[in-house]
Amino acid sequence: MANVSANPDADQVQVQDIDLSDPQYTSDGIGNHPERSTGIRQPDTMYLHILSRMDILCNFVGSLPRGYSYFGRPHAPLGSSIRRYDLFIWGHPSGRCFRSHRQFCPHVVSIVQNKLDNCACYLCAINGPLSGAFAPPPPPSPPAAPTTV
Ligand SMILES: [Zn+2]
């Protein structure tokens, strides 16, 4: 688990580098990806830079958590010259995608803290914390009752 703490000697906050693809972080990513029309796969480093600017005192390096990928789709609203960039983070066991950094950030924190079973992010809250890859296997079916004739 990552340990982010303040350095009392230097009166500065130490920012720790975290590689979310490191095997020490248990990812629940399932590696699903969208149809071509929902975006183009983007480099992980592009998204990690954005994620590092969130309110987490970490510098994310390397790659996204295993099984997660970042897709983007540029668009310009009608009548506007400003181009926007829609983002999609795919890989959640629900099969749905995160549509913003604010949605994905709590899930990243749960991965780093190895607390996915209690994740309260947007998609886990919708689908339940034990959905998808973390769901226990269904109990075996009882044997069929013998039929007597
Ligand atoms: Zn979650």
Backbone and ligand atoms as CSV (ligand in chain L), in Angstrom:
chain,resi,resn,atom,element,x,y,z
A,1,MET,N,N,0.853,-1.173,0.000
A,1,MET,CA,C,0.000,0.000,0.000
A,1,MET,C,C,0.900,1.237,0.000
A,2,ALA,N,N,0.501,2.226,-0.755
A,2,ALA,CA,C,1.271,3.455,-0.809
A,2,ALA,C,C,1.115,4.222,0.487
A,3,ASN,N,N,2.183,4.851,0.884
A,3,ASN,CA,C,2.166,5.653,2.092
A,3,ASN,C,C,2.490,7.078,1.713
A,4,VAL,N,N,1.513,7.930,1.777
A,4,VAL,CA,C,1.699,9.336,1.443
A,4,VAL,C,C,1.646,10.107,2.738
A,5,SER,N,N,2.736,10.780,3.059
A,5,SER,CA,C,2.756,11.478,4.332
A,5,SER,C,C,3.565,12.759,4.220
A,6,ALA,N,N,3.396,13.590,5.213
A,6,ALA,CA,C,4.147,14.834,5.266
A,6,ALA,C,C,5.496,14.577,5.923
A,7,ASN,N,N,6.495,15.310,5.510
A,7,ASN,CA,C,7.819,15.213,6.098
A,7,ASN,C,C,7.951,16.314,7.136
A,8,PRO,N,N,7.902,15.965,8.443
A,8,PRO,CA,C,7.920,17.007,9.475
A,8,PRO,C,C,9.247,17.748,9.516
A,9,ASP,N,N,10.328,17.129,9.089
A,9,ASP,CA,C,11.637,17.784,9.137
A,9,ASP,C,C,11.750,18.905,8.119
A,10,ALA,N,N,11.229,18.687,6.965
A,10,ALA,CA,C,11.388,19.662,5.886
A,10,ALA,C,C,10.191,20.599,5.779
A,11,ASP,N,N,9.138,20.344,6.584
A,11,ASP,CA,C,7.912,21.148,6.487
A,11,ASP,C,C,7.415,21.199,5.051
A,12,GLN,N,N,7.587,20.091,4.359
A,12,GLN,CA,C,7.103,19.978,2.986
A,12,GLN,C,C,6.346,18.671,2.871
A,13,VAL,N,N,5.436,18.651,1.956
A,13,VAL,CA,C,4.705,17.420,1.696
A,13,VAL,C,C,5.488,16.612,0.670
A,14,GLN,N,N,5.738,15.347,1.013
A,14,GLN,CA,C,6.412,14.479,0.061
A,14,GLN,C,C,5.366,13.891,-0.872
A,15,VAL,N,N,5.617,13.999,-2.122
A,15,VAL,CA,C,4.729,13.431,-3.120
A,15,VAL,C,C,5.377,12.159,-3.640
A,16,GLN,N,N,4.647,11.068,-3.488
A,16,GLN,CA,C,5.185,9.760,-3.834
A,16,GLN,C,C,4.817,9.395,-5.269
A,17,ASP,N,N,5.779,8.821,-5.973
A,17,ASP,CA,C,5.495,8.284,-7.301
A,17,ASP,C,C,4.787,6.947,-7.148
A,18,ILE,N,N,3.697,6.766,-7.862
A,18,ILE,CA,C,2.946,5.512,-7.811
A,18,ILE,C,C,2.706,5.029,-9.233
A,19,ASP,N,N,3.119,3.785,-9.489
A,19,ASP,CA,C,2.827,3.143,-10.773
A,19,ASP,C,C,1.647,2.204,-10.539
A,20,LEU,N,N,0.483,2.614,-11.008
A,20,LEU,CA,C,-0.744,1.853,-10.754
A,20,LEU,C,C,-0.725,0.475,-11.400
A,21,SER,N,N,0.169,0.256,-12.364
A,21,SER,CA,C,0.260,-1.068,-12.997
A,21,SER,C,C,1.167,-2.006,-12.225
A,22,ASP,N,N,1.797,-1.518,-11.146
A,22,ASP,CA,C,2.661,-2.362,-10.327
A,22,ASP,C,C,1.833,-3.501,-9.737
A,23,PRO,N,N,2.362,-4.737,-9.767
A,23,PRO,CA,C,1.587,-5.881,-9.247
A,23,PRO,C,C,1.198,-5.765,-7.774
A,24,GLN,N,N,1.846,-4.872,-7.013
A,24,GLN,CA,C,1.445,-4.722,-5.605
A,24,GLN,C,C,0.031,-4.152,-5.469
A,25,TYR,N,N,-0.460,-3.509,-6.540
A,25,TYR,CA,C,-1.812,-2.960,-6.518
A,25,TYR,C,C,-2.744,-3.931,-7.222
A,26,THR,N,N,-3.711,-4.452,-6.496
A,26,THR,CA,C,-4.650,-5.413,-7.060
A,26,THR,C,C,-5.690,-4.664,-7.873
A,27,SER,N,N,-5.605,-4.823,-9.172
A,27,SER,CA,C,-6.559,-4.162,-10.056
A,27,SER,C,C,-7.715,-5.099,-10.358
A,28,ASP,N,N,-8.886,-4.523,-10.519
A,28,ASP,CA,C,-10.060,-5.300,-10.914
A,28,ASP,C,C,-10.379,-5.086,-12.387
A,29,GLY,N,N,-9.479,-4.453,-13.124
A,29,GLY,CA,C,-9.730,-4.151,-14.528
A,29,GLY,C,C,-9.916,-5.412,-15.350
A,30,ILE,N,N,-10.899,-5.361,-16.226
A,30,ILE,CA,C,-11.221,-6.541,-17.035
A,30,ILE,C,C,-10.777,-6.387,-18.483
A,31,GLY,N,N,-10.189,-5.256,-18.842
A,31,GLY,CA,C,-9.630,-5.091,-20.178
A,31,GLY,C,C,-10.658,-4.929,-21.278
A,32,ASN,N,N,-11.888,-4.592,-20.920
A,32,ASN,CA,C,-12.879,-4.353,-21.978
A,32,ASN,C,C,-12.577,-3.028,-22.664
A,33,HIS,N,N,-13.036,-2.870,-23.868
A,33,HIS,CA,C,-12.795,-1.632,-24.594
A,33,HIS,C,C,-13.995,-1.334,-25.473
A,34,PRO,N,N,-14.109,-0.076,-25.875
A,34,PRO,CA,C,-15.325,0.348,-26.568
A,34,PRO,C,C,-15.310,0.024,-28.052
A,35,GLU,N,N,-16.469,0.237,-28.655
A,35,GLU,CA,C,-16.559,0.244,-30.111
A,35,GLU,C,C,-15.700,1.406,-30.613
A,36,ARG,N,N,-15.281,1.332,-31.828
A,36,ARG,CA,C,-14.415,2.363,-32.381
A,36,ARG,C,C,-15.029,3.758,-32.278
A,37,SER,N,N,-16.353,3.860,-32.393
A,37,SER,CA,C,-16.997,5.160,-32.432
A,37,SER,C,C,-16.984,5.899,-31.097
A,38,THR,N,N,-16.671,5.242,-29.986
A,38,THR,CA,C,-16.680,5.916,-28.691
A,38,THR,C,C,-15.347,6.534,-28.350
A,39,GLY,N,N,-14.382,6.477,-29.212
A,39,GLY,CA,C,-13.128,7.138,-28.932
A,39,GLY,C,C,-11.940,6.370,-29.452
A,40,ILE,N,N,-10.807,7.001,-29.293
A,40,ILE,CA,C,-9.547,6.430,-29.756
A,40,ILE,C,C,-8.668,6.203,-28.540
A,41,ARG,N,N,-8.017,5.058,-28.486
A,41,ARG,CA,C,-7.133,4.756,-27.367
A,41,ARG,C,C,-6.043,5.822,-27.285
A,42,GLN,N,N,-5.847,6.336,-26.080
A,42,GLN,CA,C,-4.857,7.370,-25.832
A,42,GLN,C,C,-3.745,6.809,-24.959
A,43,PRO,N,N,-2.574,7.425,-25.005
A,43,PRO,CA,C,-1.470,6.956,-24.152
A,43,PRO,C,C,-1.817,7.109,-22.673
A,44,ASP,N,N,-1.487,6.102,-21.861
A,44,ASP,CA,C,-1.749,6.166,-20.421
A,44,ASP,C,C,-1.088,7.391,-19.795
A,45,THR,N,N,0.104,7.737,-20.270
A,45,THR,CA,C,0.834,8.855,-19.658
A,45,THR,C,C,0.045,10.155,-19.742
A,46,MET,N,N,-0.740,10.302,-20.798
A,46,MET,CA,C,-1.560,11.503,-20.950
A,46,MET,C,C,-2.576,11.598,-19.810
A,47,TYR,N,N,-3.196,10.483,-19.489
A,47,TYR,CA,C,-4.201,10.498,-18.436
A,47,TYR,C,C,-3.556,10.562,-17.052
A,48,LEU,N,N,-2.431,9.874,-16.865
A,48,LEU,CA,C,-1.770,9.890,-15.554
A,48,LEU,C,C,-1.366,11.311,-15.174
A,49,HIS,N,N,-0.995,12.103,-16.157
A,49,HIS,CA,C,-0.642,13.494,-15.902
A,49,HIS,C,C,-1.852,14.247,-15.339
A,50,ILE,N,N,-3.017,13.997,-15.934
A,50,ILE,CA,C,-4.244,14.645,-15.469
A,50,ILE,C,C,-4.599,14.147,-14.071
A,51,LEU,N,N,-4.504,12.825,-13.873
A,51,LEU,CA,C,-4.859,12.229,-12.583
A,51,LEU,C,C,-3.946,12.746,-11.469
A,52,SER,N,N,-2.700,13.012,-11.791
A,52,SER,CA,C,-1.755,13.511,-10.788
A,52,SER,C,C,-2.105,14.914,-10.324
A,53,ARG,N,N,-2.904,15.615,-11.081
A,53,ARG,CA,C,-3.294,16.982,-10.699
A,53,ARG,C,C,-4.533,16.987,-9.807
A,54,MET,N,N,-5.114,15.813,-9.551
A,54,MET,CA,C,-6.289,15.743,-8.676
A,54,MET,C,C,-5.843,15.989,-7.245
A,55,ASP,N,N,-6.773,15.908,-6.317
A,55,ASP,CA,C,-6.481,16.234,-4.923
A,55,ASP,C,C,-5.792,15.101,-4.174
A,56,ILE,N,N,-5.105,14.250,-4.885
A,56,ILE,CA,C,-4.349,13.172,-4.250
A,56,ILE,C,C,-2.886,13.567,-4.306
A,57,LEU,N,N,-2.189,13.443,-3.189
A,57,LEU,CA,C,-0.789,13.860,-3.164
A,57,LEU,C,C,0.090,12.738,-3.690
A,58,CYS,N,N,-0.088,12.410,-4.957
A,58,CYS,CA,C,0.689,11.369,-5.615
A,58,CYS,C,C,1.050,11.849,-7.015
A,59,ASN,N,N,2.153,11.323,-7.481
A,59,ASN,CA,C,2.543,11.538,-8.866
A,59,ASN,C,C,2.414,10.191,-9.563
A,60,PHE,N,N,1.422,10.043,-10.404
A,60,PHE,CA,C,1.192,8.754,-11.043
A,60,PHE,C,C,2.126,8.607,-12.242
A,61,VAL,N,N,2.852,7.521,-12.258
A,61,VAL,CA,C,3.813,7.233,-13.318
A,61,VAL,C,C,3.500,5.855,-13.885
A,62,GLY,N,N,4.145,5.508,-14.969
A,62,GLY,CA,C,3.987,4.160,-15.532
A,62,GLY,C,C,2.732,4.043,-16.345
A,63,SER,N,N,1.785,3.237,-15.873
A,63,SER,CA,C,0.570,2.953,-16.627
A,63,SER,C,C,-0.645,3.001,-15.719
A,64,LEU,N,N,-1.809,2.959,-16.336
A,64,LEU,CA,C,-3.056,2.835,-15.588
A,64,LEU,C,C,-3.080,1.468,-14.904
A,65,PRO,N,N,-4.005,1.271,-13.956
A,65,PRO,CA,C,-4.137,-0.060,-13.350
A,65,PRO,C,C,-4.350,-1.123,-14.431
A,66,ARG,N,N,-3.809,-2.307,-14.180
A,66,ARG,CA,C,-3.954,-3.389,-15.162
A,66,ARG,C,C,-5.423,-3.581,-15.527
A,67,GLY,N,N,-5.696,-3.697,-16.819
A,67,GLY,CA,C,-7.050,-3.920,-17.287
A,67,GLY,C,C,-7.827,-2.647,-17.574
A,68,TYR,N,N,-7.244,-1.488,-17.288
A,68,TYR,CA,C,-7.910,-0.210,-17.556
A,68,TYR,C,C,-7.233,0.479,-18.738
A,69,SER,N,N,-8.010,1.200,-19.516
A,69,SER,CA,C,-7.456,1.928,-20.646
A,69,SER,C,C,-8.208,3.242,-20.840
A,70,TYR,N,N,-7.516,4.162,-21.433
A,70,TYR,CA,C,-8.009,5.531,-21.603
A,70,TYR,C,C,-8.324,5.779,-23.071
A,71,PHE,N,N,-9.553,6.176,-23.334
A,71,PHE,CA,C,-9.979,6.513,-24.686
A,71,PHE,C,C,-10.459,7.958,-24.680
A,72,GLY,N,N,-10.254,8.631,-25.784
A,72,GLY,CA,C,-10.695,10.015,-25.913
A,72,GLY,C,C,-11.410,10.224,-27.226
A,73,ARG,N,N,-12.308,11.207,-27.207
A,73,ARG,CA,C,-13.044,11.553,-28.428
A,73,ARG,C,C,-13.186,13.069,-28.489
A,74,PRO,N,N,-12.538,13.707,-29.452
A,74,PRO,CA,C,-12.691,15.159,-29.583
A,74,PRO,C,C,-14.043,15.495,-30.188
A,75,HIS,N,N,-14.590,16.591,-29.760
A,75,HIS,CA,C,-15.819,17.077,-30.373
A,75,HIS,C,C,-15.927,18.566,-30.118
A,76,ALA,N,N,-16.682,19.224,-30.968
A,76,ALA,CA,C,-16.944,20.655,-30.811
A,76,ALA,C,C,-18.446,20.826,-30.777
A,77,PRO,N,N,-18.975,21.384,-29.691
A,77,PRO,CA,C,-20.422,21.621,-29.634
A,77,PRO,C,C,-20.863,22.489,-30.808
A,78,LEU,N,N,-22.073,22.260,-31.277
A,78,LEU,CA,C,-22.598,23.048,-32.396
A,78,LEU,C,C,-22.550,24.534,-32.062
A,79,GLY,N,N,-22.081,25.307,-32.999
A,79,GLY,CA,C,-22.031,26.752,-32.810
A,79,GLY,C,C,-20.854,27.220,-31.975
A,80,SER,N,N,-19.944,26.321,-31.627
A,80,SER,CA,C,-18.815,26.703,-30.796
A,80,SER,C,C,-17.519,26.381,-31.524
A,81,SER,N,N,-16.551,27.229,-31.366
A,81,SER,CA,C,-15.245,26.952,-31.961
A,81,SER,C,C,-14.325,26.257,-30.963
A,82,ILE,N,N,-14.812,26.112,-29.747
A,82,ILE,CA,C,-14.003,25.474,-28.707
A,82,ILE,C,C,-14.151,23.962,-28.826
A,83,ARG,N,N,-13.040,23.285,-28.985
A,83,ARG,CA,C,-13.062,21.828,-29.064
A,83,ARG,C,C,-12.940,21.260,-27.655
A,84,ARG,N,N,-13.794,20.302,-27.390
A,84,ARG,CA,C,-13.737,19.604,-26.104
A,84,ARG,C,C,-13.214,18.207,-26.351
A,85,TYR,N,N,-12.848,17.544,-25.268
A,85,TYR,CA,C,-12.311,16.204,-25.386
A,85,TYR,C,C,-13.030,15.321,-24.375
A,86,ASP,N,N,-13.883,14.454,-24.873
A,86,ASP,CA,C,-14.567,13.523,-23.983
A,86,ASP,C,C,-13.623,12.391,-23.644
A,87,LEU,N,N,-13.640,11.981,-22.384
A,87,LEU,CA,C,-12.768,10.877,-21.985
A,87,LEU,C,C,-13.600,9.695,-21.521
A,88,PHE,N,N,-13.033,8.554,-21.682
A,88,PHE,CA,C,-13.666,7.302,-21.281
A,88,PHE,C,C,-12.578,6.425,-20.674
A,89,ILE,N,N,-12.758,6.027,-19.432
A,89,ILE,CA,C,-11.826,5.085,-18.800
A,89,ILE,C,C,-12.550,3.740,-18.748
A,90,TRP,N,N,-12.058,2.794,-19.525
A,90,TRP,CA,C,-12.681,1.477,-19.618
A,90,TRP,C,C,-11.915,0.455,-18.796
A,91,GLY,N,N,-12.612,-0.578,-18.374
A,91,GLY,CA,C,-11.976,-1.677,-17.658
A,91,GLY,C,C,-12.734,-2.079,-16.404
A,92,HIS,N,N,-13.697,-1.252,-15.958
A,92,HIS,CA,C,-14.423,-1.582,-14.726
A,92,HIS,C,C,-15.195,-2.888,-14.912
A,93,PRO,N,N,-15.225,-3.736,-13.875
A,93,PRO,CA,C,-15.925,-5.023,-13.984
A,93,PRO,C,C,-17.399,-4.906,-14.356
A,94,SER,N,N,-18.003,-3.769,-14.167
A,94,SER,CA,C,-19.409,-3.588,-14.540
A,94,SER,C,C,-19.596,-3.569,-16.042
A,95,GLY,N,N,-18.495,-3.352,-16.792
A,95,GLY,CA,C,-18.592,-3.218,-18.233
A,95,GLY,C,C,-18.902,-1.796,-18.665
A,96,ARG,N,N,-19.091,-0.905,-17.703
A,96,ARG,CA,C,-19.366,0.498,-18.008
A,96,ARG,C,C,-18.065,1.286,-17.890
A,97,CYS,N,N,-18.098,2.544,-18.307
A,97,CYS,CA,C,-16.872,3.345,-18.262
A,97,CYS,C,C,-17.036,4.538,-17.331
A,98,PHE,N,N,-15.897,4.988,-16.816
A,98,PHE,CA,C,-15.851,6.241,-16.073
A,98,PHE,C,C,-15.798,7.353,-17.102
A,99,ARG,N,N,-16.554,8.432,-16.850
A,99,ARG,CA,C,-16.625,9.534,-17.809
A,99,ARG,C,C,-15.921,10.792,-17.321
A,100,SER,N,N,-15.319,10.737,-16.144
A,100,SER,CA,C,-14.593,11.913,-15.662
A,100,SER,C,C,-13.520,11.468,-14.682
A,101,HIS,N,N,-12.592,12.382,-14.438
A,101,HIS,CA,C,-11.540,12.117,-13.455
A,101,HIS,C,C,-12.149,11.982,-12.066
A,102,ARG,N,N,-13.160,12.811,-11.801
A,102,ARG,CA,C,-13.789,12.779,-10.471
A,102,ARG,C,C,-14.475,11.440,-10.232
A,103,GLN,N,N,-14.996,10.816,-11.277
A,103,GLN,CA,C,-15.608,9.494,-11.123
A,103,GLN,C,C,-14.536,8.432,-10.891
A,104,PHE,N,N,-13.426,8.519,-11.617
A,104,PHE,CA,C,-12.408,7.468,-11.572
A,104,PHE,C,C,-11.511,7.577,-10.338
A,105,CYS,N,N,-11.289,8.784,-9.850
A,105,CYS,CA,C,-10.333,9.005,-8.757
A,105,CYS,C,C,-10.626,8.163,-7.510
A,106,PRO,N,N,-11.867,8.094,-7.022
A,106,PRO,CA,C,-12.114,7.260,-5.826
A,106,PRO,C,C,-11.797,5.783,-6.078
A,107,HIS,N,N,-11.995,5.317,-7.302
A,107,HIS,CA,C,-11.681,3.923,-7.612
A,107,HIS,C,C,-10.166,3.704,-7.586
A,108,VAL,N,N,-9.423,4.685,-8.072
A,108,VAL,CA,C,-7.959,4.603,-8.028
A,108,VAL,C,C,-7.481,4.543,-6.578
A,109,VAL,N,N,-8.083,5.361,-5.720
A,109,VAL,CA,C,-7.702,5.355,-4.303
A,109,VAL,C,C,-7.980,3.971,-3.703
A,110,SER,N,N,-9.114,3.364,-4.055
A,110,SER,CA,C,-9.442,2.032,-3.537
A,110,SER,C,C,-8.436,0.993,-4.026
A,111,ILE,N,N,-7.973,1.133,-5.267
A,111,ILE,CA,C,-6.962,0.207,-5.795
A,111,ILE,C,C,-5.657,0.376,-5.014
A,112,VAL,N,N,-5.238,1.618,-4.822
A,112,VAL,CA,C,-3.969,1.884,-4.126
A,112,VAL,C,C,-4.035,1.387,-2.680
A,113,GLN,N,N,-5.186,1.548,-2.047
A,113,GLN,CA,C,-5.340,1.137,-0.651
A,113,GLN,C,C,-5.762,-0.322,-0.519
A,114,ASN,N,N,-5.902,-1.018,-1.638
A,114,ASN,CA,C,-6.336,-2.426,-1.654
A,114,ASN,C,C,-7.662,-2.596,-0.906
A,115,LYS,N,N,-8.604,-1.688,-1.197
A,115,LYS,CA,C,-9.915,-1.718,-0.537
A,115,LYS,C,C,-11.037,-1.734,-1.568
A,116,LEU,N,N,-10.835,-2.484,-2.646
A,116,LEU,CA,C,-11.864,-2.525,-3.690
A,116,LEU,C,C,-13.172,-3.121,-3.195
A,117,ASP,N,N,-13.109,-3.993,-2.199
A,117,ASP,CA,C,-14.349,-4.588,-1.684
A,117,ASP,C,C,-15.281,-3.544,-1.084
A,118,ASN,N,N,-14.725,-2.421,-0.665
A,118,ASN,CA,C,-15.542,-1.359,-0.069
A,118,ASN,C,C,-15.522,-0.089,-0.900
A,119,CYS,N,N,-15.213,-0.208,-2.164
A,119,CYS,CA,C,-15.117,0.981,-3.017
A,119,CYS,C,C,-16.488,1.649,-3.149
A,120,ALA,N,N,-16.482,2.957,-3.011
A,120,ALA,CA,C,-17.736,3.722,-3.115
A,120,ALA,C,C,-17.727,4.627,-4.329
A,121,CYS,N,N,-16.926,4.282,-5.340
A,121,CYS,CA,C,-16.894,5.126,-6.538
A,121,CYS,C,C,-18.237,5.039,-7.266
A,122,TYR,N,N,-18.376,5.869,-8.246
A,122,TYR,CA,C,-19.613,5.970,-9.021
A,122,TYR,C,C,-20.071,4.610,-9.549
A,123,LEU,N,N,-19.194,3.876,-10.215
A,123,LEU,CA,C,-19.623,2.614,-10.829
A,123,LEU,C,C,-19.792,1.497,-9.806
A,124,CYS,N,N,-18.941,1.440,-8.789
A,124,CYS,CA,C,-19.118,0.406,-7.756
A,124,CYS,C,C,-20.412,0.653,-6.981
A,125,ALA,N,N,-20.746,1.922,-6.767
A,125,ALA,CA,C,-21.981,2.232,-6.047
A,125,ALA,C,C,-23.200,1.791,-6.844
A,126,ILE,N,N,-23.127,1.930,-8.160
A,126,ILE,CA,C,-24.243,1.519,-9.010
A,126,ILE,C,C,-24.368,0.006,-9.062
A,127,ASN,N,N,-23.228,-0.641,-9.200
A,127,ASN,CA,C,-23.219,-2.080,-9.472
A,127,ASN,C,C,-22.957,-2.944,-8.252
A,128,GLY,N,N,-22.630,-2.349,-7.137
A,128,GLY,CA,C,-22.292,-3.128,-5.965
A,128,GLY,C,C,-20.813,-3.421,-5.957
A,129,PRO,N,N,-20.202,-3.411,-4.777
A,129,PRO,CA,C,-18.755,-3.557,-4.692
A,129,PRO,C,C,-18.238,-4.930,-5.096
A,130,LEU,N,N,-19.073,-5.927,-5.141
A,130,LEU,CA,C,-18.594,-7.266,-5.466
A,130,LEU,C,C,-19.040,-7.693,-6.854
A,131,SER,N,N,-19.144,-6.724,-7.756
A,131,SER,CA,C,-19.564,-7.077,-9.107
A,131,SER,C,C,-18.371,-7.532,-9.933
A,132,GLY,N,N,-18.653,-8.139,-11.038
A,132,GLY,CA,C,-17.641,-8.480,-12.024
A,132,GLY,C,C,-16.561,-9.400,-11.509
A,133,ALA,N,N,-15.305,-9.011,-11.757
A,133,ALA,CA,C,-14.171,-9.882,-11.476
A,133,ALA,C,C,-14.040,-10.212,-9.993
A,134,PHE,N,N,-14.579,-9.345,-9.113
A,134,PHE,CA,C,-14.442,-9.597,-7.691
A,134,PHE,C,C,-15.635,-10.357,-7.118
A,135,ALA,N,N,-16.594,-10.635,-7.925
A,135,ALA,CA,C,-17.743,-11.385,-7.439
A,135,ALA,C,C,-17.339,-12.827,-7.172
A,136,PRO,N,N,-17.783,-13.375,-6.062
A,136,PRO,CA,C,-17.450,-14.772,-5.795
A,136,PRO,C,C,-18.133,-15.665,-6.815
A,137,PRO,N,N,-17.545,-16.821,-7.094
A,137,PRO,CA,C,-18.190,-17.716,-8.059
A,137,PRO,C,C,-19.530,-18.189,-7.513
A,138,PRO,N,N,-20.482,-18.419,-8.382
A,138,PRO,CA,C,-21.788,-18.880,-7.901
A,138,PRO,C,C,-21.645,-20.257,-7.266
A,139,PRO,N,N,-22.489,-20.526,-6.279
A,139,PRO,CA,C,-22.403,-21.841,-5.639
A,139,PRO,C,C,-22.741,-22.931,-6.655
A,140,PRO,N,N,-22.144,-24.101,-6.452
A,140,PRO,CA,C,-22.442,-25.178,-7.403
A,140,PRO,C,C,-23.905,-25.581,-7.305
A,141,SER,N,N,-24.423,-25.971,-8.430
A,141,SER,CA,C,-25.816,-26.405,-8.460
A,141,SER,C,C,-25.942,-27.729,-7.700
A,142,PRO,N,N,-27.034,-27.870,-6.944
A,142,PRO,CA,C,-27.212,-29.158,-6.262
A,142,PRO,C,C,-27.441,-30.249,-7.310
A,143,PRO,N,N,-27.026,-31.437,-6.958
A,143,PRO,CA,C,-27.227,-32.515,-7.937
A,143,PRO,C,C,-28.725,-32.721,-8.171
A,144,ALA,N,N,-29.024,-33.077,-9.363
A,144,ALA,CA,C,-30.420,-33.292,-9.730
A,144,ALA,C,C,-30.976,-34.455,-8.915
A,145,ALA,N,N,-32.181,-34.243,-8.457
A,145,ALA,CA,C,-32.821,-35.296,-7.668
A,145,ALA,C,C,-33.104,-36.506,-8.572
A,146,PRO,N,N,-32.842,-37.669,-8.047
A,146,PRO,CA,C,-33.123,-38.846,-8.889
A,146,PRO,C,C,-34.631,-38.952,-9.165
A,147,THR,N,N,-34.899,-39.332,-10.340
A,147,THR,CA,C,-36.307,-39.467,-10.712
A,147,THR,C,C,-36.695,-40.948,-10.619
A,148,THR,N,N,-37.821,-41.142,-10.045
A,148,THR,CA,C,-38.309,-42.528,-9.948
A,148,THR,C,C,-39.499,-42.679,-10.866
A,149,VAL,N,N,-39.550,-43.799,-11.441
A,149,VAL,CA,C,-40.637,-44.069,-12.377
A,149,VAL,C,C,-41.593,-45.053,-11.769
L,1,ZN,ZN,ZN,-14.964,1.565,-7.486
